[in-house]
């Protein structure tokens, strides 16, 4: 055998166990960091997609309210860790009076004036007895009512309406929350009907 081939045979002892363990540890750390970053990105993407879907539904019905000259009442609530959006149309003819609808807050606010209260009772049929014209569900997404004055949130249904001109009866605030993370955002529907 030549000297050159003896050199390779005698000195090719391979990797030691310690070297292999160090390489495996480095690869494991890099994989863990990569998976954590990927999970964070996917949760953020899901939250953004759900937020876009909610705003899209609201804008679609705001447009329909304007085009059809008919208000739409919304009830957004949590059902089985998902956001349920129920949309109602009025059944009476009183809804054509936009000023009354605005004063009555689409029969969802507190009306203290007894005369106005009698008028408001017919603006929309009670939601519990009325069948929604449309129901949407957004998975892994929750909603909370938000009070901008006291900066508090409440786990109750969020109710609002778009009037026949596409505007809202008043400003409405709510907080949207991703079910499986700490991501959340406060949204507002302006009197103009624009959601921000």
C-alpha positions as CSV (number, residue, x, y, z in Angstrom):
1,X,0.0,0.0,0.0
2,X,1.2,3.5,-0.7
3,X,1.8,6.1,2.0
4,X,-1.0,8.2,0.8
5,X,-3.7,5.5,1.3
6,X,-2.2,4.5,4.8
7,X,-2.6,8.1,5.9
8,X,-6.4,8.1,5.2
9,X,-7.0,4.7,6.7
10,X,-5.2,5.4,10.0
11,X,-6.6,8.9,10.6
12,X,-10.3,8.4,9.6
13,X,-11.7,7.8,13.1
14,X,-15.1,9.6,12.4
15,X,-17.0,11.9,14.7
16,X,-16.9,11.5,18.5
17,X,-20.2,11.1,20.4
18,X,-19.8,14.6,21.9
19,X,-19.5,16.2,18.5
20,X,-22.6,14.4,17.2
21,X,-24.6,15.5,20.4
22,X,-23.5,19.1,19.9
23,X,-24.7,19.1,16.3
24,X,-28.0,17.5,17.3
25,X,-28.5,20.1,20.1
26,X,-27.8,23.0,17.7
27,X,-30.3,21.7,15.1
28,X,-32.9,21.2,17.8
29,X,-32.6,24.7,19.1
30,X,-32.8,26.1,15.5
31,X,-35.9,24.0,14.8
32,X,-37.6,25.1,18.1
33,X,-37.0,28.8,17.3
34,X,-38.2,28.3,13.7
35,X,-41.4,26.5,14.8
36,X,-42.2,29.2,17.4
37,X,-41.7,32.0,14.8
38,X,-43.9,30.1,12.2
39,X,-46.7,29.6,14.8
40,X,-46.6,33.3,15.7
41,X,-46.8,34.2,12.0
42,X,-49.7,31.8,11.3
43,X,-51.7,33.1,14.4
44,X,-51.2,36.7,13.3
45,X,-52.3,35.8,9.7
46,X,-55.4,34.0,11.0
47,X,-56.3,37.0,13.2
48,X,-55.8,39.4,10.3
49,X,-57.9,37.2,7.9
50,X,-60.7,37.0,10.5
51,X,-60.7,40.7,11.0
52,X,-60.9,41.3,7.3
53,X,-63.8,38.8,6.9
54,X,-65.7,40.6,9.7
55,X,-65.2,44.0,8.2
56,X,-66.2,42.6,4.7
57,X,-69.5,41.3,6.1
58,X,-70.2,44.6,7.7
59,X,-69.4,46.6,4.6
60,X,-71.5,44.3,2.4
61,X,-74.6,44.9,4.5
62,X,-73.9,48.6,4.8
63,X,-73.8,48.8,1.0
64,X,-77.1,46.7,0.9
65,X,-78.7,49.1,3.4
66,X,-77.9,52.0,1.2
67,X,-78.9,50.3,-2.1
68,X,-82.1,48.8,-0.9
69,X,-82.9,51.8,1.4
70,X,-83.5,49.4,4.2
71,X,-81.8,49.1,7.6
72,X,-80.1,46.0,8.9
73,X,-79.7,45.0,12.5
74,X,-76.7,43.0,13.6
75,X,-76.2,40.8,16.6
76,X,-72.6,39.6,17.1
77,X,-72.1,37.1,19.8
78,X,-69.8,34.2,20.8
79,X,-70.9,30.7,20.2
80,X,-68.7,27.7,20.9
81,X,-65.5,29.7,20.8
82,X,-66.5,31.2,17.4
83,X,-68.0,34.6,16.4
84,X,-71.6,34.3,15.2
85,X,-72.9,37.2,13.1
86,X,-76.7,37.4,12.8
87,X,-78.3,39.9,10.4
88,X,-82.0,40.9,10.7
89,X,-84.3,42.9,8.4
90,X,-87.2,45.0,9.9
91,X,-90.7,43.6,9.5
92,X,-92.7,46.8,10.2
93,X,-92.9,50.0,8.1
94,X,-91.8,52.3,10.9
95,X,-88.2,51.6,9.9
96,X,-88.5,54.0,7.0
97,X,-88.3,56.9,9.3
98,X,-84.5,57.3,9.7
99,X,-84.8,60.0,12.3
100,X,-86.9,57.8,14.5
101,X,-84.6,54.9,13.9
102,X,-81.6,57.0,14.9
103,X,-83.4,58.3,18.1
104,X,-84.5,54.7,19.0
105,X,-81.0,53.3,18.3
106,X,-82.8,50.6,16.3
107,X,-84.6,49.5,19.5
108,X,-81.3,48.5,21.1
109,X,-80.5,51.5,23.3
110,X,-82.2,52.7,26.5
111,X,-85.0,55.1,25.7
112,X,-86.1,57.2,28.7
113,X,-88.9,59.2,27.0
114,X,-92.2,57.4,27.4
115,X,-93.7,58.8,24.2
116,X,-90.5,57.9,22.3
117,X,-90.4,54.5,23.9
118,X,-93.9,53.7,22.6
119,X,-92.8,54.7,19.1
120,X,-89.6,52.8,19.4
121,X,-91.3,49.5,20.3
122,X,-92.2,48.9,16.6
123,X,-89.0,50.0,14.9
124,X,-87.7,46.4,14.8
125,X,-89.3,43.2,15.8
126,X,-87.8,41.5,18.8
127,X,-84.7,39.6,17.6
128,X,-85.6,36.5,19.6
129,X,-88.8,36.1,17.7
130,X,-87.4,37.1,14.3
131,X,-85.4,34.8,12.0
132,X,-82.2,36.2,10.8
133,X,-81.9,36.8,7.0
134,X,-78.3,35.7,7.2
135,X,-75.9,34.1,9.7
136,X,-72.1,34.0,9.4
137,X,-69.6,32.3,11.6
138,X,-65.9,33.2,12.0
139,X,-64.0,30.4,13.6
140,X,-61.5,30.9,16.5
141,X,-62.6,34.5,16.9
142,X,-64.4,36.2,19.8
143,X,-66.1,39.5,20.4
144,X,-66.6,41.7,23.4
145,X,-68.5,44.9,24.0
146,X,-66.1,47.8,24.6
147,X,-66.8,51.0,26.6
148,X,-64.4,53.7,25.4
149,X,-65.2,56.0,28.4
150,X,-64.4,53.5,31.1
151,X,-62.0,51.4,29.0
152,X,-63.8,48.2,30.1
153,X,-65.0,45.2,28.1
154,X,-68.0,43.0,28.7
155,X,-68.7,39.5,27.4
156,X,-72.2,40.3,26.0
157,X,-73.6,40.3,22.5
158,X,-72.7,43.4,20.4
159,X,-75.8,44.9,18.8
160,X,-76.0,47.7,16.3
161,X,-77.7,48.6,13.0
162,X,-77.1,50.3,9.7
163,X,-79.9,52.7,8.8
164,X,-81.4,52.9,5.3
165,X,-78.8,55.4,4.1
166,X,-75.9,53.1,5.2
167,X,-75.1,55.2,8.3
168,X,-75.2,53.9,11.9
169,X,-77.6,55.1,14.6
170,X,-74.6,56.1,16.8
171,X,-70.9,55.1,17.3
172,X,-70.5,51.5,18.4
173,X,-67.3,50.0,19.9
174,X,-66.3,46.4,20.3
175,X,-63.2,44.4,20.9
176,X,-62.2,41.4,18.7
177,X,-60.0,38.7,20.2
178,X,-58.2,35.7,18.7
179,X,-59.3,32.6,20.7
180,X,-56.0,30.9,21.0
181,X,-53.6,33.9,21.5
182,X,-53.4,37.3,23.2
183,X,-54.1,39.1,19.9
184,X,-56.9,41.6,20.1
185,X,-58.1,44.9,18.5
186,X,-60.7,47.5,19.4
187,X,-63.0,48.3,16.4
188,X,-65.4,51.2,16.0
189,X,-68.3,51.7,13.7
190,X,-68.8,55.4,13.2
191,X,-72.1,57.2,12.7
192,X,-71.2,57.3,9.0
193,X,-71.3,53.5,9.0
194,X,-67.6,53.2,8.4
195,X,-65.9,50.5,10.4
196,X,-62.3,51.3,11.6
